[in-house]
Amino acid sequence: MEGSLPGGTRGILHARTGLERFRIERLEPPAALAPFVANFWVLRWDLRGRPPHRQRVLTRPSVHITFTSYLTAGTTRARIAGVVRDDFVEEIHGEGRVVGAAFRPGGFRPFMDAPVSTLTGRFPGLDEVFGEEGLHLAGEVFATADAHEAIGLLAAFLSARDPEPDPSAAKAAAVVERIASSPGLVRVGELAEEVGLSARSLQRLFHEYVGAGPKWVIRRFRMQEAAERAASGAGVDWAELAAELGYADQAHFTRDFTAAVGTSPGRYAREAGAGPGRIDA
């Protein structure tokens, strides 16, 4: 579930069902990595004797490094997950685990020699960025039975890269946090003015450090907010929520929600156990 893990269950669609099938643990990074890494995480599941589970995620603007072990099948996969702008669905089966690092927006840029946007929508192997050393790390992680020890190996590997603090990466992270914490902020021009950049400079900053444009980031956080409200168990006035999230009308909001989540707001609320709300959008 790369891209879903920071921020609790936000972005994990039908989280109640998903958390009956897998467990997530998050660990704080060491102080030296805190400017770059949001958290390390471990996802475990045991579906032996049960059907596979397909989990859909509204991803965040974050790069992840992941090491997936399907213990039952004896297969492994190590990769970098760039920002996923479209649907992301992961299937888990048998017994397994994922050990991962979730980077802050902008936080992966100091580890590579190209814009973060070159990773967007892609899942390259570790060797694309880290060469043979990345492949060696993968072998060590997969050979380590204890997940916390595996995270220690990953943290040591990243620390050894000795990433330089980058004021532009910090700026990108601050702008993304501003978007996340301001549901009523819906226009790129307004955002650019608030953070003291021109719209073009803001676009360049996001291209280089975030991996997705500010318009996409704004829309994605608004969709995560809407999905969380829908699944909260409280009745939702969809027209009111659409206006709160900056939509001119409920129909436009419903189209965006359906495209992002795969079903209408009202149906998602019912399926998530929240009831139909006051308006069936």
C-alpha positions, 0 to 999 in steps of 0.5 A, a space after each residue: 500500500 505504498 503512498 497510503 501510510 502517512 497520516 493514519 488511515 486517510 487515503 486507505 479506502 474502505 479502511 475498516 475492511 482493509 484493517 481487518 486484513 492487514 496491520 500497519 505499524 509506523 516508526 519515527 525516523 532518526 533525527 538525522 533523517 527527519 527532514 527527509 523521511 516522514 516515517 518508516 512503516 511495516 505492513 503485515 498480513 496473514 490471509 492463509 485460508 482466506 481470499 486475496 484482498 485488493 486494497 484501493 488507495 487515494 495516494 499522497 504526494 509522497 515517494 516510498 521505498 518498499 520491500 515486499 515479501 510474500 512469505 507463503 509464495 517465497 517471492 520478493 519485490 524491492 522498488 521505489 514508488 513514485 507519486 501515483 496520480 491515478 488509481 492505485 490498487 494493491 493485492 495481498 494474498 497468503 502471508 507477507 509483509 512490506 517494510 517501507 520508508 515514506 518520504 516527506 514531500 520533497 524529501 526524496 530529491 536529495 537522494 537522487 540526481 534528477 527531478 522527483 517528477 521523473 519517478 511519477 507514475 513509476 515503480 523502478 527498482 532500487 538500482 535505478 537510483 542507488 545502483 548495486 548498493 540498492 540491490 545489496 540492501 534489498 538482499 539484506 532486508 529480505 534476509 532479515 526476519 525481524 521487521 524492526 531490524 530490517 528498518 534499521 538496515 534501511 535507516 542506516 543505508 539512507 543515513 550513509 547517503 549523507 543527504 544535504 539539507 535543501 531549503 527548496 525541499 523544505 519549502 516544498 514540504 511546507 507548501 504541501 502541508 499548507 494544502 493538507 491543513 487548509 480544506 478551503 484552499 482550492 486555487 493554485 493562484 491563491 496558494 502561490 500568493 500565500 507562499 510568496 511565489 509566482 504560479 510558474 515558480 510554484 509549478 517548477 518547485 513541485 515538478 522538481 521536488 514533489 512529483 505532481 503539480 499543485 493543482 493535483 495535490 490540492 484536488 487529491 487532499 480535497 478528495 481524501 477529506 471527502 472520503 474520510 467524511 463519507 466514511 466517518 459514520 455521520 450524515 453528510 450534506 454533499 452539496 454543503 461539502 462540495 461548496 466547502 471544498 471549493 466546488 461550484 456545484 455538487 455535480 462537479 464534486 460528484 464527478 471528481 469523487 467518482 473518478 478518484 474513488 471509483 464510486 459515487 459519494 453516497 454509495 461510498 458512504 453506505 459501503 463504508 458503513 456511514 449511512 446514505 447521508 442527507 443527500 444521495 450524491 
